[in-house]
Amino acid sequence: MLIVDFDRFLMGFSLGVHIPLASIGIALPVIILIAEYLGIRYADKNYKVMARRLAIVLVVLFGIGTASGMLVALNILLLWPKFMQLVAQVAILPFYLETFAFFMETIFLGIYIYSWNKFRNPYMHVLAGVPIAIGGFLSGGLITMVNAFMNTPVGFNIPNYIATGMLTNVDPLAVFNSPTAVIELLHVLSTSCFAAVFIFLAYMAFMLLKAQDEQKRTYYKRGLILLICLAIIFTLFALVTGIVSIATLVSVQPEKYAAIEGNINPQAFAPERIGGIPINNTLQYYIAIPYLQSILATGSPSGSVPGLSSYPQSTWPPLIVHLMFDIMVGTGFLVAGILALFVILQLLKKNPLDNAKMLRLLIVAGALAVIILEVGWVMAELGRQPWIIYNVMLVSDAANYSTSIVPITGAIFLFYLFVIPFTFIILRRIFKDRPLENELNSQ
């Protein structure tokens, strides 16, 4: 295996583990604060206990996620040094500000955990937790801005850099206003919350299936009601921002758009291609829905969309991203269908929370949501290939080719293999010593 392939693999593996942890870190504070608010507002012990127990999960995952994030940062420094040389001079501010967001999250997490029942007004404790949620969103958002810079670089004289290798006309604030910053920020945050909510939704459904005691069943039902409401919100938000995000690619990253849609040639009245097999740099054996691609991308059935043939073949992203896009969208509609079925059963008063088949479907939806999150990120990053910074720096030019990094990065790989089961073991032991029924009875 070439060193650059090793670099790609390790970076992808690290991000594959870290992204679900980061997503939970963004959404979980929101879930906790809403649960605590509902517990206070309606004097409901189930929501109060839920907030406390989820806060423990947050503390554990915050620690694991922090370690994971540090290793991702170390991977970037070790594996892509030339990339960091450019970023350090042009787009480093989001990394610096993310440190302050992390500190805010850390400080207020400590205040939140250790100030339970210390305020005369219980709503003040909820307010003490708000900076945790803000810090989580800021951390995710600031890192996303660096990714947006990689997709649509700004803040320096690009033609001069390509010609001479010299950075001129540097504007470090421009990274906050790259052409894709806003839509990528909204889409990443919404999909992160979407995936995290469905993870906890699946857990609550699984525990409800197992629960025999009516007190426990009530607790898990309360959790599912809250999470279903959040799932509906974030699913709709992710859908809308996803459509806008893909349409934005037409003008800012046409090669990525063309590969995602399987367009070899530019065309008007473009069909939406579903499925297909990449053969000799063409997509074959697909199902076509007439005009739909043009309508979604341009708002008109006669709208013209880009094709790969307009660009040098050396810069074509791999057509496999089209299949990843289909997997992501198809799985997303399946999850949305499960959610819609739940809502319909609820409206028909069919008691979906007492329906074992419906609960099993919610567990499946939780697993599918994680797949959507992971496949979506792989598609987005592969779709930018062969560039690490679009039209500026190739991945092969940014990579570290020294074999001396192999032992260090190999140790990072082993850490990730260890941390996944370790996290579940720690949480299992913590809650084994804190039976749910004891906490409910103490309220």
N, C-alpha and C positions, 0 to 999 in steps of 0.2 A: 504493500500500500504506500502511495506517495505521501510525504509529510503533509502536503496541502489537503489531501483527502482525510488524513487523520485529524487535522485541524477542523475541517468541516464537520466530521462525525462527532467529535467531542463537544464542539460548540452547540451543535443541534441537540445532542443528548442532554447537555446541561440545561439548555433552554426548555427542552421538553419536560424536564422535571420541575424546573423553577416556575414556569408560567402558571400551572394550576395552583401552586403555593401562593404566587403573587396575586392571582385572581381571588383566592379566598381572602387574602389580606385586604383586598379592596372592598369586597362585599360584606364580609362577616361583621365588621363594626356597625354597618347600617342595619343588618338583621338584629344584632344585639340591642341597639338603641331603640328600634321600633318595638321589639319585644318588651323591653323594660318600660317604655312609655305606655304600651297597652296594659301592662300589668298594673301600673300606677293608676292609669285613667279609669280602668274598669275593675280595680281591686281583684284582679285575677292572679291567683297564686301560680298558675301554670306558666304564664308569661314571665312572671318574676323569676321563677326557678329556671326557666329556659334561658333568660338573659345571663344569669349567674353561670350556668353550665357551659354555655357557648363562650362566655368570657374566658373560661379556663382553656377551652380549645384555642381561642385566639392567642392567648399567652404562649402556649406551646408552639403553635404554627408560626407565630411572630418570631420566636427564637430560631426555629428551623429555617424559616424563610429568610431571615437576616443572614444566617450563615451561607445559605444557598446563593443569595444575592451577591455576597462578597466574593464567592467563588466564580460566579458568572463574570463579575468585574475583573477578577484575576485572569480568567480565561481570555477575555478580550485583550488585556494588556500583553499576555504571553503569546497568544496565537495570531494576533493581528496588529503588530507594532506600527506598521506604516499607516494603517487606518487611524490609530490613536494619535500619531504625530499630527495628522491633519485636523482631527477632531479637537485635539488639545488647543489648537490655535483659533479654531473657527466656531466650534459648537460645544464647548465644554461647560457653558453656564448651566444647562439643565442638570448636569451631573452634580455641580456644586450646590444648586438649589435643592436637589433631591436629598442631599445630606441634611439640610435644615428641616425638610419635611419629615425625614426619618427621626430626627431628634424630637420634633414636636410630637410625633406619634408615640415615641418611646416615653417621653416625660408624662404625657397625659394618660397613657396606658397604665403607668404606675399609680397616678392619682386616682384613676377610675377604679382600679382593682382594690386599692387600700382605703378608699373613702366610702365604701358601701355602708349605708345606714348612718353616715356621719353628718348628713345635712338635715336640717329641720324641714326644709322643703325638698321632698324626694325628687322633684323635677330638676333640681340643681345637679343631682348626680347624673342625670341624662345629659345635661348641658356639658358636664365635665368630660363626657365621652365623645362629644361632637368633634373636638380637634383630632381625635384618633381617626375618625372617618375622613375628615378633611385631609389629614396627613397621608392616609392610604391612597386617596384619589390623586393627591398632588404627586406622590411618589410614582404611581403608575403613569400619570399624565406627563410628567417631565421626561421620563425615560422614553415614552412614546414619541415625544417631540424629537429626540435624537434619531429614532427610527424614521420619522417623517423626513428629517434632514437627509438621511441615507437614500430615501426614495426621490426626493426633490431638493437637491442641495442648493443652498443660498448662502450669502454672507461673505463671498470672496469673488475675485475675478477668475471665473472658471476657464475661459479660453487661455488666459495667460498662464494659469497653473498647468494646464494640459501641455502647453507649448514649452514652458521653461521649468516647471516644477517649483516655481516660486509663488508663495502666497502673497497676494496684494489686494488692496481695497477691502481689508477684513472688517466685517461688521458682526461682532459676536452676538448682538441682539437679534439678528435676522433669523436665527434658528427658531425663534418663537413665532415666526410668521411665514414659515415655508408654505408653498401652495397646498400641501396636503395636511398641514398641522392640525387644523380644526376638525376636519372630517375623520382623520385617523384617530385623533384623541377621543372623539365621541364614539367611534366604532369600537375601539379597543376597550374603553371603560364599560360600554354597554355589554359587549360580549363576555368580558371578564365577570361582570356581575351575573349575567345570564348563566354561565357555566357554574359559578360558585353556588348560586341559589339552587340549581338543579342537583348539585352534589348533596347539599343538606336536605333537599326534598327527597332524594332517594334514600338517605339515611333514615329520615323520619318515617317514610313509608315502610321500610324494612323493619324498623322497630315496632311499628304499629301491627304489622303482620304477626310478629312474635308475641306481642303483649297479650296477656290473658286478664290481668287485673284491670278493672274498669277505670281506676284512678290513672293508671299509666296510659290507657287508651285515650282518655280525655286529654292528657298532656300532649301526646303525639298528634292527636287530631288538631289541637290548637296550633301546633307548630306547622302542620301541613296547610292549614287555612292561610296562615301568614305567608308562608313560602309560595303557595299557589298564586296569591295576589301579586307578590313581587315577581314571580316568574312570568306572569302575563305582561307586566310593565316592561321588564327587560327584554322579553322576546320581541315585543313590538318595536322597541327602541333599536334593538340589534338588527331587525329586519330592515327598517327604514334607513339606518345609517349604512348598512351593508349595500343596499341598492345605490345610494348616493356615492358610496366609496368606489364601487365598480364603475359607475358612470364617469367619475372623476378621472379614472385611469385613461380614458379615451384621449384626453388632451395632455396629461402630465406623464404618463408611462404607457404609450401606445403598444410597445412590444409586449409588456406584461398583459395588457388587456387582450391583445390578439391571441396570445398563448392560452390565457384563461378561457377564452371563448372558442378556441380552436380555429381561428381565422388565418388561413394561409395567405389569402389575397384580400385587399381592401374591397368593400362592396357596399352598395346601397340595398335596401329591402332585405337586410341580413336576417336569416333565421337563427333561432336559439338552438344550439346543438346540444343534445343530451346523450351522454355516453360516447362510444366510439373507441377506436384503437389507433394509437399513433404508429404509423408505418411509413418509413422513409421520409420523415419530416412532413407527413401529411396525416390528417385525421380521417379515418375511414370507419364505415359501419356504424354511423351514429343516427339518432333520431332527430329530425329537424322540425321545429315549430315555426312556420312561416312568419316572417316580419318581426317576431317578438324581440329579437336582439336589438334591432334598430329602434323599436319603440322604447325599450327600456333604457338604451344608451343615449338616444337623441330626442325622444318624445314624438318621433314621427316614423311611420313605417318606411318612408323613403330616405331616412337618414343614413349617411355613410359612416361606416365603422372601419378602423384600421386593420391591416393585415400584415403578417410577418414578412411577406415578400418585399415590402417597402424598405426593409432594413437589412444590413449585412447579416448573413447567416451566422457569423461568428458571435453575434450579439443576441441570437434567438434564445429565449428561455426554453427549458425542456417542456415539450407538449404534455408531459405527465401532469402539469399543473391544471390542465383542463379536467382530467379525471378527478383530481383532488377537489376542484371546484364543484363538480357534480356530486361527489361524496358529501361535501360540506352542505350544499344546498339541499340535497335529497334527505340527508339525515336531519337537517334543520326543520324541514317540512314534516318529517315523521314526529319529531319532538313536539312541534306546534300542534300536530294532529292529536297527539296524546293529551296535550293540555286542553285542546278544544273539546275532546271527548269528556274530560273531567268536568269542564264547565257545563256542558250540555246535560250531563247526568245530574249535576247539582241543580240546574234550573228546572229539570223535570222531577226534582225531589226524589231521586233514586238512591240517595245516600252513597255516593261513590267512596267515601271514607270507610264504609263497611263492606266494600266490594273487594275481595281478595285479588281478583283479576286486575282491577283498576290499580290497586296498590303495586302489583307486580309490574304493570306498565310504567308506573312512575319511577320504579327502580331502574327499569330499562332506559327511561328517558334521562335519568341522571348519568348513566354510563355513556349514552349517546352525546350528551352535552359536552362531556370532556373530549370525546372524539372530535366533535365540531370545533372546539377551541384549538386543539392540537393541529388538526388538519388545516384549519384556517391559517394558522401561523406558518406552517410549512409551505402552504401554497403562496402566501404573501412573500416569504423570503426566497423561495425557489424562483418565483416569478420575476425577481429582480436580477437573477443570474444572467450573465456572468459577472455582474457588477456588485461590489460591496457598497460603493457610493455611485448611484446611477449616473452613467455617462462621464464619470470622473476617475474612478479607481476600480480596477478589476480585483476580484477576490484573490486571484493568483498573485497579483502584485502586492497585496496587503499582507499575505501570509508570512508566518515565521517558518523558515525551512530548516532551522537548526534541530538536529536530533536531540540536543540537550534538554529540550522541553518535554520529551516523552515521559521520563519518570515523574516529573511534577504533575503534568496533566493526567497521567495514568492514576496518580494518587487521588486527584480530584474525581476521576471517573469512579473509583472505588468508594469514595465518600458518598456519591449519589446512590450507588447500589445499596449502601448501608443505611442511608438516612430514610429511605422510603419505609421499609419494615420497622425501623426503630421508632419512627413517629407514631405508627399505629400501636406498637407495643406500649409506649409511654402513655398514650391517651387511654388505652384499655386498662392499664393498671391504675391510673388516676381515678377513673370512674368506677372501677371495681370497689374502691374504698369509699365511694360516695354514692350509695344506692339512691336511685331516683325517688323511691317511695319515702325514704327518710327525709329528703329535702322537701318533698311535697307536704309531708305531715308536720314539718317544723314551721311551716308558714301559717 
